[in-house]
Amino acid sequence: MLTLQCPYCGVDAEETELTAGGEAHLKRETVGASDDDFEGYLFMRENPKGLHFERWRHSYGCGKWFLAARDTNTLEVFGTYPAQSKEPPKDLRDKISAKRPGWSWREFK
């Protein structure tokens, strides 16, 4: 079972206590976006095998949204961090790089 630590309340929550919110670090299309851009935002998501950055909500806990970096193939969790972050914290990026030499955050931007 997938277990993620909420960065706000510090609880190790099982996936039954959480709600998945899809891909993290997306550019949110708003008023004035073209139809193609808005369609891409709504429907075109990555579904990688391997490292993925996701949004999660601690539904049966503090109720806050947070972000997680995990491997979708092995369910290995690299870490979690606040939802307001523009990118993963440096210590998390370093942890991923140590396990995946040659990985770069720029690939995900």
Secondary structure per residue as TSV (DSSP state, phi and psi in degrees):
chain	resnum	aa	ss	phi	psi
A	1	M	-	360.0	140.6
A	2	L	-	-73.9	130.6
A	3	T	E	-126.9	127.5
A	4	L	E	-123.5	142.1
A	5	Q	E	-91.6	124.0
A	6	C	-	-69.5	123.3
A	7	P	T	-71.5	-12.2
A	8	Y	T	-90.3	-52.1
A	9	C	T	-102.1	-8.3
A	10	G	-	78.5	4.9
A	11	V	-	-77.8	135.4
A	12	D	E	-82.5	103.8
A	13	A	E	-102.0	133.6
A	14	E	E	-76.3	159.6
A	15	E	G	-59.7	-22.5
A	16	T	G	-71.4	-16.4
A	17	E	G	-94.5	-2.8
A	18	L	-	-117.4	161.1
A	19	T	E	-124.0	125.9
A	20	A	E	-73.5	140.4
A	21	G	E	-121.9	12.2
A	22	G	E	88.0	-163.8
A	23	E	E	-67.9	139.8
A	24	A	S	-92.8	164.5
A	25	H	S	60.9	37.9
A	26	L	-	-88.7	148.6
A	27	K	-	-80.3	116.1
A	28	R	-	-78.9	120.9
A	29	E	-	-81.2	136.2
A	30	T	-	-129.8	-161.8
A	31	V	T	-52.1	132.8
A	32	G	T	95.2	-6.9
A	33	A	-	-72.3	149.3
A	34	S	-	-70.6	161.1
A	35	D	H	-59.7	-40.0
A	36	D	H	-64.7	-42.4
A	37	D	H	-64.7	-42.3
A	38	F	H	-67.5	-40.0
A	39	E	H	-61.7	-42.6
A	40	G	H	-61.6	-41.8
A	41	Y	H	-63.2	-42.9
A	42	L	H	-72.9	-40.4
A	43	F	H	-116.6	-21.4
A	44	M	-	-97.1	98.6
A	45	R	-	-119.5	151.6
A	46	E	-	-73.9	147.7
A	47	N	-	-140.0	65.6
A	48	P	-	-77.3	155.7
A	49	K	S	-97.9	110.6
A	50	G	S	126.6	-146.8
A	51	L	E	-63.0	131.8
A	52	H	E	-148.7	142.6
A	53	F	E	-106.6	125.6
A	54	E	E	-130.3	159.6
A	55	R	E	-99.8	138.4
A	56	W	E	-138.2	150.5
A	57	R	E	-120.0	131.2
A	58	H	-	-81.0	73.2
A	59	S	T	-58.7	-45.4
A	60	Y	T	-101.6	37.2
A	61	G	T	-145.7	-121.4
A	62	C	T	-76.0	-15.4
A	63	G	-	83.0	3.2
A	64	K	-	-89.7	151.8
A	65	W	E	-83.5	144.4
A	66	F	E	-147.6	172.3
A	67	L	E	-114.5	150.3
A	68	A	E	-138.0	146.1
A	69	A	E	-111.8	122.7
A	70	R	E	-150.1	164.7
A	71	D	E	-95.5	118.4
A	72	T	T	-72.9	-15.4
A	73	N	T	-85.3	-44.0
A	74	T	T	-105.0	-10.4
A	75	L	-	67.3	12.7
A	76	E	-	-64.7	128.7
A	77	V	E	-99.7	122.5
A	78	F	E	-84.4	-31.5
A	79	G	E	161.7	171.0
A	80	T	E	-127.7	160.9
A	81	Y	E	-159.8	163.8
A	82	P	E	-60.0	147.4
A	83	A	T	-65.6	-24.6
A	84	Q	T	-78.3	-4.1
A	85	S	-	-69.7	135.1
A	86	K	S	-77.6	-24.3
A	87	E	S	-154.9	162.6
A	88	P	-	-61.5	147.2
A	89	P	-	-62.0	155.4
A	90	K	H	-57.1	-41.5
A	91	D	H	-63.4	-34.2
A	92	L	H	-71.3	-42.6
A	93	R	H	-60.6	-40.3
A	94	D	H	-64.8	-39.4
A	95	K	H	-63.3	-42.4
A	96	I	H	-66.0	-44.4
A	97	S	H	-61.7	-35.6
A	98	A	H	-65.4	-34.8
A	99	K	H	-88.4	-20.8
A	100	R	S	-131.6	78.9
A	101	P	T	-54.6	136.6
A	102	G	T	92.1	-9.6
A	103	W	-	-70.4	144.4
A	104	S	-	-139.7	138.6
A	105	W	G	-60.0	-30.1
A	106	R	G	-58.9	-24.6
A	107	E	G	-64.2	-26.8
A	108	F	G	-98.2	-6.9
A	109	K	-	-77.0	360.0
